Amino acid sequence: MSNRDVELAVDQLAEAHSGEAFAEAVRRYSATLGEDDREQLKAVLLERARLLEDAVDERFRERGWMRRAFNLLE
């Protein structure tokens, strides 16, 4: 299975599920994969998590709404 195939599968799962339901759908999907494909899945999920974290960090650095909200708490 190609990396792109795994990315498309994750996209489809993300469109159909959110939160815990997404995590459970990923677990079920992972169980259908071989070891190499599971490693690809792990890499895709980690990359997406990193991209999300980077986006949040960038917003915080730009003094966006999140930073203003945290400043209100102080």
C-alpha positions in Angstrom: 0.0 0.0 0.0 1.4 3.4 -0.9 1.8 6.3 1.6 -0.8 8.2 -0.4 -3.3 5.3 0.0 -2.8 5.5 3.8 -3.3 9.3 3.7 -6.5 9.0 1.7 -7.8 6.4 4.2 -7.0 8.7 7.1 -8.8 11.6 5.3 -11.9 9.4 4.8 -11.9 8.4 8.5 -11.4 12.0 9.6 -14.4 13.1 7.4 -16.6 10.3 8.8 -15.6 10.5 12.5 -14.2 12.8 15.2 -12.8 12.5 18.6 -13.0 9.1 20.2 -14.9 7.7 17.3 -12.0 8.7 14.9 -9.5 7.1 17.2 -11.6 3.9 17.3 -12.0 3.9 13.5 -8.2 4.3 13.2 -7.7 1.3 15.5 -10.1 -0.8 13.5 -8.4 0.3 10.2 -4.9 -0.4 11.7 -6.0 -4.0 12.6 -6.6 -4.7 8.9 -3.1 -3.6 7.9 0.2 -5.5 7.7 3.1 -4.4 9.8 4.7 -2.2 7.1 1.4 -0.5 6.4 0.8 0.1 10.1 4.2 1.9 10.3 3.0 4.1 7.4 -0.2 4.8 9.2 1.7 5.7 12.3 3.9 8.1 10.3 0.9 9.8 8.7 -0.8 10.3 12.0 2.3 11.6 13.7 2.9 14.0 10.8 -0.6 15.3 11.0 -0.4 15.7 14.8 2.9 17.7 14.3 1.3 19.9 11.6 -1.6 20.7 14.0 0.8 21.4 16.8 2.8 23.7 14.5 -0.3 25.6 13.5 -1.4 26.1 17.1 2.2 27.3 18.0 2.2 29.7 15.1 -1.2 31.2 16.1 0.1 31.6 19.7 3.3 33.3 18.5 1.2 35.7 16.3 -0.5 36.9 19.5 -3.8 35.4 18.2 -7.0 34.8 20.0 -5.4 32.0 22.1 -2.7 34.1 23.5 -5.2 36.9 24.3 -7.4 34.4 26.1 -4.4 33.1 28.2 -3.5 36.6 29.0 -7.0 37.2 30.4 -6.5 34.3 32.7 -3.3 35.8 34.2 
